[in-house]
């Protein structure tokens, strides 16, 4: 499994969640939407080596 960084908006505020238990970026975004009702996901990134993120 991969570690994903999911950026989402609600009421004009930017929020970030780290999802550790997802296989695909789509699954990570769905997990955020399940936890944060009405979350507007705007970006999903995958963690690469050395704590660097690559946005998908």
ABEGO torsion letter per residue (X at the ends): XBBBBBBBBBGGBBBBBBBAABABAAAAAAAAAAABBGBBBABBBBBBBGGBBBBX
